[in-house]
Amino acid sequence: MRIHHVQVGMPSGREDEARTFYADGLGLTEVPKPAELAKRGGAWFRSPGGA
């Protein structure tokens, strides 16, 4: 089984904490959000080897 994606909510303005946890702690890579979605804040991350 392979998980395609997971969506986890975070409080507004806490993207730096998410980066610390997901990128630094779990080793995920942040990827750019589409411009229309980036307006809403948040962050997207990809696992190593993720497509």
N, CA, C and O atoms as a DFTB+ gen file, in Angstrom:
204 C
 N C O
     1  1       0.839      -1.163       0.000
     2  2       0.000       0.000       0.000
     3  2       0.897       1.243       0.000
     4  3       1.957       1.254       0.625
     5  1       0.464       2.270      -0.698
     6  2       1.207       3.524      -0.763
     7  2       0.251       4.682      -0.477
     8  3      -0.839       4.745      -1.044
     9  1       0.656       5.582       0.391
    10  2      -0.157       6.744       0.702
    11  2       0.209       7.843      -0.281
    12  3       1.385       8.160      -0.457
    13  1      -0.801       8.425      -0.921
    14  2      -0.557       9.488      -1.890
    15  2      -0.269      10.810      -1.198
    16  3       0.720      11.472      -1.514
    17  1      -1.120      11.201      -0.261
    18  2      -0.861      12.429       0.481
    19  2      -1.650      12.433       1.784
    20  3      -2.611      11.685       1.961
    21  1      -1.218      13.284       2.669
    22  2      -1.880      13.462       3.957
    23  2      -2.008      14.961       4.186
    24  3      -1.059      15.709       3.952
    25  1      -3.156      15.395       4.635
    26  2      -3.353      16.810       4.931
    27  2      -3.485      16.984       6.438
    28  3      -4.320      16.347       7.081
    29  1      -2.643      17.862       6.994
    30  2      -2.652      18.128       8.427
    31  2      -2.818      19.634       8.608
    32  3      -2.054      20.419       8.047
    33  1      -3.801      20.029       9.380
    34  2      -4.022      21.452       9.631
    35  2      -3.024      22.001      10.636
    36  3      -2.493      21.276      11.477
    37  1      -2.783      23.311      10.525
    38  2      -1.916      23.989      11.486
    39  2      -2.506      25.371      11.740
    40  3      -3.169      25.931      10.867
    41  1      -2.273      25.918      12.918
    42  2      -2.758      27.269      13.187
    43  2      -2.114      28.282      12.243
    44  3      -0.953      28.127      11.863
    45  1      -2.846      29.291      11.872
    46  2      -2.349      30.345      10.992
    47  2      -1.066      30.969      11.545
    48  3      -0.957      31.246      12.739
    49  1      -0.105      31.180      10.655
    50  2       1.138      31.830      11.040
    51  2       2.178      30.934      11.686
    52  3       3.197      31.426      12.170
    53  1       1.944      29.623      11.705
    54  2       2.878      28.709      12.381
    55  2       3.699      27.874      11.388
    56  3       4.175      26.790      11.726
    57  1       3.859      28.381      10.178
    58  2       4.589      27.647       9.154
    59  2       6.031      27.365       9.555
    60  3       6.554      26.293       9.250
    61  1       6.679      28.303      10.231
    62  2       8.071      28.065      10.638
    63  2       8.183      26.874      11.589
    64  3       9.143      26.107      11.516
    65  1       7.212      26.723      12.471
    66  2       7.217      25.556      13.374
    67  2       6.983      24.276      12.590
    68  3       7.586      23.245      12.886
    69  1       6.112      24.335      11.596
    70  2       5.863      23.159      10.755
    71  2       7.136      22.778      10.011
    72  3       7.468      21.597       9.905
    73  1       7.854      23.785       9.490
    74  2       9.110      23.502       8.781
    75  2      10.122      22.839       9.707
    76  3      10.809      21.896       9.312
    77  1      10.211      23.327      10.921
    78  2      11.144      22.731      11.873
    79  2      10.802      21.270      12.104
    80  3      11.691      20.418      12.107
    81  1       9.527      20.971      12.297
    82  2       9.118      19.594      12.578
    83  2       9.230      18.697      11.345
    84  3       9.896      17.663      11.389
    85  1       8.582      19.089      10.250
    86  2       8.499      18.208       9.081
    87  2       9.803      18.144       8.285
    88  3      10.196      17.065       7.843
    89  1      10.474      19.272       8.096
    90  2      11.710      19.264       7.311
    91  2      12.907      18.863       8.162
    92  3      13.621      17.917       7.830
    93  1      13.123      19.577       9.250
    94  2      14.295      19.287      10.075
    95  2      14.141      17.992      10.865
    96  3      15.083      17.206      10.960
    97  1      12.970      17.771      11.426
    98  2      12.755      16.604      12.273
    99  2      12.494      15.316      11.516
   100  3      13.059      14.272      11.844
   101  1      11.638      15.384      10.501
   102  2      11.253      14.169       9.777
   103  2      11.976      13.986       8.446
   104  3      11.870      12.933       7.818
   105  1      12.710      15.010       8.019
   106  2      13.474      14.884       6.784
   107  2      12.668      15.058       5.511
   108  3      13.107      14.634       4.442
   109  1      11.493      15.676       5.604
   110  2      10.694      15.925       4.409
   111  2      11.202      17.184       3.720
   112  3      11.836      18.033       4.348
   113  1      10.922      17.299       2.432
   114  2      11.337      18.448       1.645
   115  2      10.137      19.335       1.385
   116  3       9.094      18.857       0.940
   117  1      10.277      20.625       1.660
   118  2       9.174      21.545       1.370
   119  2       9.103      21.769      -0.133
   120  3      10.128      21.944      -0.792
   121  1       7.905      21.764      -0.663
   122  2       7.677      22.013      -2.089
   123  2       6.749      23.218      -2.219
   124  3       5.911      23.452      -1.348
   125  1       6.893      23.983      -3.298
   126  2       6.058      25.171      -3.459
   127  2       4.592      24.815      -3.658
   128  3       4.254      23.841      -4.330
   129  1       3.743      25.619      -3.064
   130  2       2.309      25.481      -3.278
   131  2       1.936      26.295      -4.514
   132  3       2.596      27.292      -4.809
   133  1       0.899      25.898      -5.240
   134  2       0.420      26.732      -6.342
   135  2       0.042      28.117      -5.808
   136  3      -0.431      28.243      -4.678
   137  1       0.252      29.147      -6.619
   138  2       0.046      30.533      -6.189
   139  2      -1.331      30.745      -5.556
   140  3      -1.446      31.429      -4.539
   141  1      -2.353      30.175      -6.139
   142  2      -3.712      30.373      -5.620
   143  2      -3.859      29.796      -4.216
   144  3      -4.559      30.378      -3.387
   145  1      -3.223      28.680      -3.934
   146  2      -3.304      28.061      -2.608
   147  2      -2.323      28.691      -1.626
   148  3      -2.578      28.715      -0.422
   149  1      -1.218      29.195      -2.129
   150  2      -0.208      29.805      -1.260
   151  2      -0.757      31.029      -0.542
   152  3      -0.284      31.376       0.540
   153  1      -1.745      31.684      -1.130
   154  2      -2.364      32.857      -0.504
   155  2      -2.949      32.534       0.855
   156  3      -3.045      33.407       1.718
   157  1      -3.340      31.291       1.050
   158  2      -3.989      30.870       2.298
   159  2      -2.994      30.463       3.375
   160  3      -3.391      30.092       4.480
   161  1      -1.699      30.529       3.059
   162  2      -0.694      30.118       4.025
   163  2      -0.501      28.614       4.012
   164  3      -0.960      27.922       3.103
   165  1       0.179      28.122       5.027
   166  2       0.451      26.692       5.113
   167  2       1.717      26.319       4.366
   168  3       2.415      27.184       3.836
   169  1       2.003      25.052       4.326
   170  2       3.207      24.559       3.656
   171  2       2.955      23.134       3.182
   172  3       2.185      22.393       3.791
   173  1       3.598      22.769       2.114
   174  2       3.524      21.410       1.569
   175  2       4.905      20.773       1.678
   176  3       5.927      21.432       1.486
   177  1       4.916      19.489       1.986
   178  2       6.163      18.749       2.124
   179  2       6.067      17.434       1.360
   180  3       4.986      16.864       1.207
   181  1       7.211      16.965       0.885
   182  2       7.285      15.700       0.142
   183  2       8.284      14.790       0.844
   184  3       9.319      15.243       1.334
   185  1       7.965      13.524       0.884
   186  2       8.885      12.561       1.496
   187  2      10.019      12.245       0.529
   188  3       9.870      12.413      -0.681
   189  1      11.148      11.789       1.056
   190  2      12.239      11.380       0.175
   191  2      11.731      10.302      -0.782
   192  3      11.092       9.341      -0.354
   193  1      12.006      10.457      -2.044
   194  2      11.543       9.494      -3.036
   195  2      10.107       9.729      -3.457
   196  3       9.596       9.014      -4.319
   197  1       9.440      10.718      -2.866
   198  2       8.066      11.034      -3.246
   199  2       8.014      11.699      -4.592
   200  3       8.910      12.459      -4.958
   201  1       6.969      11.413      -5.326
   202  2       6.853      11.992      -6.672
   203  2       5.969      13.207      -6.676
   204  3       5.763      13.817      -7.725
